[in-house]
């Protein structure tokens, strides 16, 4: 009934790190870390599978940008119940920041064509930016629901979800099509189904290169990425470094002034 | 945690040289390929499929079943409105396995099974038992599908087998208040109801594992006026048809998450499985052998759990300024625990391979040339190894659970550590599906007709790496001692002390010793699928077999006339 795109990413397993996880220059040593399915993307896939369960005939396409080996998470998604998988893969995507990534993903979603919902994890455990989902929504001109935790209902073209926020839970409603980013406290993804696991064990997903998604080439990869990393420091924050700020006008002004003084913002 | 990938000795047994032949036999030369999307094209693909599904089961065991085990042990099941309600954790375990399409994995693809042979199925039970032995009993009962699949007519297969895949739970209803080890005295009555063209069951079953199940295989007396095994037939009863009450659940010492029920059948409608009068003498005997293999795998899973709990504690606990694993007294306990686990496991998979081989030949029907001889070899070996497996693995599990507490010291006696649960869970293993004492009786035939000695001679004739020679020498000495023991047993039929248990134990330890030599031999030949060497375990088991043989001869001398 519905068409859903789930944005997924293969990431280094930063939660189970060994001593060789970081290079001397502070960048991530990807070789030393096993590649896994980004945990919150799995939760986004589960939400899509719940929609499918309640609305038989719903079709789920998982989409990822990454090297060919990202086929592993496509196969994993298929074994859990997704219907199709697409990788966009091209050297011309290399060096993408979140802006260029979201642009390429948005182009690919347009090429997929009809969609009612786009789901994605709130953020990936390698970059932790939480920017790609919202930026894709902007580029597709979709309403967005971030920090989604539970699917409350889906009737016709109206979706109701709860959002998990710092100070409570918010129930929101949106009209389809919509983009939803799913947070860590959402339901765990179901395990693969044995028959599907064997059926898709060697499935080769569709791979689209840059030409296939019909982009403006200068908005891709390094060229399309305004973020420039100058230097990376290892910072270990201790509890004593944290400051609690009262939610008052005066305290917030003081916080902003302090941050500007330290050249963190402004 | 993945309870399959973190234990590469499973992969070692999954990739045993005989597995390709077993896969080809089970897949009837890959006849399903092309017809079913998940059917393998060749033996390598079949074994890759086993491996994939075992990884899935390993994930579920490590991440769902094991974390639930403690709460399940505390909460347990209860009866509500004539239904057995599992502990929430048990239900979650069940639901996850069901959602993953894992029930009925040994069934033919036609009924949505994965057509897996015993070896990988038994591995799933081992893995699940390591996580929670009580839950493994519920999981193992899907093997009721095998009985239906082998003996029931097509209509019954079509009616019930797809339901097992959909998650219908099963139970095997044999025991009655006056029929435990002696199943010939089963009294539950089956009468044919002409008006409704079905059988009716009336009577009581006791100690029924998973007694609230959806589907029951029930042993009942169909032939009025008989009082032995030849008057018994086998029935399948569907809980949806009514006529059965769950009278009570037992309050048990261990495997507390597994409901053990007393059932009252009152005119319950049922379908007959196969032919009348063959219930006990053919069908239950087959099922019982499978069930003993199942208890073997539960036992090995528990052995492994106990090993790991003890190893982890010994590495972490410090006394006198160092980890207690450094003390010889503790290290020796760990060595013996590991050796028992490896020994029971290698016997488990040797037996499973034999069961797979002969069952696949039986399913094939017409055998040609060497196949007949191979069928006979496998079938006879399975018959003689099964009681040794049930006996040794379950006793080892108890010993490992005991030693696991010992390694924990005073802490092990407290309820805070898993070893206390393992100790209680292990206790049933040497009792149900035939006590250790009944396994000795089952081994007698092979002892009397020389089948065990012939098997040992076959193992002994294999070519091995020279560094294994000293181990084989110990086993040869053990075998010579065994022969002395056997002669004394023959010469002293009536003594105050029965030698048969000792004979069976010595035979079992010799065979496990040879199998471990085979395993090390494979490793020395370059098989690196298990990183850990089996050499320490092989050495321990060979030495243990010889020591047991010497001790047994001394005991027998003291009781000889």
Interface residues (C-beta under 8 A of the other chain):
Chain A: X190 X191 X192 X193 X194 X195 X196 X197 X198 X199 X201
Chain B: X37 X38 X48 X49 X52 X53 X56 X59 X60 X96 X99 X100 X101 X102 X105 X112 X114
